[in-house]
Amino acid sequence: MAESMQGLKRTHRCAELSAANAGETATIMGWVQKNRNKGGLVFVDVRDRSGIIQVVFEEGKSDAELIEKAARLRAEFVVAIVGRVEKRSGAVNQNLATGEIEIIPEQLRILSESETPPFPIEENSKTKEEVRLKYRYLDLRRPDLQRNMMMRSRVATLTRQFLAEEGFLEIETPVLIGSTPEGARDYLVPSRIHQGRFYALPQSPQLFKQLLMCSGYDRYFQIARCFRDEDLRADRQPEFTQIDMELSFVDVDDVIDVNERLLAKIFKEVLGVEVQLPLPRMTWQEAMDRYGSDKPDIRFGMELCDVTEVVKDCEFAVFKGAIENGGSVRGINAKGQGGMPRKKIDKLVSFAKDYGAKGLAYIAVQEDGTAKSSFAKFMTEEETAALIQAMGGEKGDLLLFAADKNKVVWDVLGALRLELARQMELLDKNDYRFLWVTEFPLLEWSEEQNRYTAMHHPFTMPMEEDLELIDSEPGRVRAKAYDIVLNGNEIGGGSVRIFNPEIQNKMFEVLGFTPEQAQEQFGFLLTAFKYGVPPHAGLAYGLDRLVMLMAKEDSIRDVIAFPKVKDASDLMTEAPTQVDQKQLDELGLKIVE
């Protein structure tokens, strides 16, 4: 039967005790991790979020009734224990923070009993994720997940402290807003009072933070919940958290400076990692040319090499056709992989096809210096030798080539480079390599919409020197946009915003908005801009992704308390659920099969 904790007050968490407390009386409260009954001697491990401590019930030190009660304890019972802290009589447990000490109990209360849990509460659980997410409240008891949650809390607290000291004001923006179809799909919320009308949940606080700059708040931040109704992706969540900020009277360097110092502080305080400032920067064009990605992982080399000029006169139709269609031929050199079996190379070919390649050409440089090539019969020996030389190929190397439109070549080789790095075990999770990617294209062409769309959003400022190209060559206009990348993951992104009405109107025009459409969607912002708007810029981090990398996890689900699964459902609460007819009637909604 459950007992009360009346008259007891916890003095320490389990792992807050150490050899320095020997001889003291302590009161701990927590869950039973395990119970080992040796007959007249019962060892009970008690766990809370700080860690585990051993409690020893022993004849001669504890009375018989207490030992008998301890023998009844099962895993996940909740207990309160009052006892004396002593240095261990047996061997010290080096794997435990409290491994030098134990508690000799004077009092034991069973505060709550537990059924046998559906899986063991232990680190690095082998239990299927679906089961763990169904019983997430139990899963969250696991020490590794608790460490992740505590790390997340620490990152949020440090961010708040740092930004407050830098003169930022924490201001909340609304969660029920109007829908803006530009971007990902909105989650819609029907209005009961205004039947037939809908709120949207914010994909980001973008427009409101720009309005706060118009209102003179100068430096704003918010740890904001955001919502996107996106298609199914393994590591995306329909709701996520941003560290969001906006600054007035600044340019690119000012935003980068404050954020570099924020990251350096977080990594030093939470992980003890010294981040060397300033962080390296690379333009979007250079990132694509060298790594085939706008979020390059720079922990390893294997950079792309453009060999279009080298092969432009060869007879290999694949290379020739790509070049004639305005594309390019590029390759990567997988050092020391020349002996890769044909089966494995074929797997790489089908991997490349998933990213849009029609195929993959390769040359394996043998240990004797000869070349095994998938396109040898279309090249002279001299042409092959020149190609190997251009790629920096040496004995034992595997050279892989893609030929197509630039975008396809970049996608294929960028993904292939990462896949090879995984296979070659070049990715060290303890090596944190930051990079700013700057000067993104302002616009990208959408084949399905047959028009230019904003690569970031319609309020991103073009580079001043490129403004003259906006009518003649819009695709060449660069933006004052910047992403912060960590180990091949974009952890944050932002831009300098347009604050000049002429440029903003031109941007809407290029995106295919009529003045009426622009007014309809963004009228309140455009009106606000008529009343004196400061130059401003901002940035937002994905908090989930940042903490995932800091915690060395592979999935953001492991750093979110109650995550959804791939189809955006919650296995624990079974959301989304059906609602009753009365609610639908009140909202004026009808479900159409």
Secondary structure, DSSP 8 states (H G I E B T S, - for coil): -----TT------GGG--GGGTT-EEEEEEEEEEEEE-SSEEEEEEEETTEEEEEEEEBTTB-HHHHHHHHT--TT-EEEEEEEEEE-SS---TTSTTTTEEEEEEEEEEEE-----SS---TT--S-HHHHHHTHHHHTTSHHHHHHHHHHHHHHHHHHHHHHHTT-EE----SSB----SSS---EEE-SSSTT-EEE--S-SHHHHHHHHHTT--EEEEEEEEE------TT--SEEEEEEEEEES--HHHHHHHHHHHHHHHHHHHH-----SS--EEEHHHHHHHHSSSS--TTS----EE-HHHHTTS--HHHHHHHHTT-EEEEEEETT-TT--HHHHHHHHHHHHHTT-S--EEEEE-TTS-EEETTGGGS-HHHHHHHHHHTT--TT-EEEEEEESHHHHHHHHHHHHHHHHHHTT---TT---EEEEE--BSEEEETTTTEEEESS-TTB-B-GGGGGGTTT-GGG-BBSEEEEEETTEEEEEEEEB---HHHHHHHHHHTT--HHHHHHHHHHHHHHGGG----EEEEEEEHHHHHHHHTT-S-GGGGSSS---TTS--TTT--S----HHHHHHHT-----
